[in-house]
């Protein structure tokens, strides 16, 4: 008795890409029909959703942010952000100007 040759999925996929559009449609229909006839292969048994062992890092971050008490932040005397940024840039420009003037 001869053993059937092993065909790898990648080889089948490479051949399927070479088919004409009509033949690709026929292939998909045949594969769908074949899956309907196999009762052992159901979506739930083949692709079982896996539960992560711990929550996603984004969920952990949101939970951490929810624990912060932000009521006191409104009482902080904080300057206007745009004015602060303009001041920082002006200070940097002044330092650069002094540096370049010293190089001449």
Secondary structure, DSSP 8 states (H G I E B T S, - for coil): --------HHHHHHHHHTS-HHHHHHHHHHHHHHHHH-TT--HHHHS-----SS--HHHHHHHHHHHS--GGGGGS----HHHHHHHHHHHHHHHHHHHHHHH-
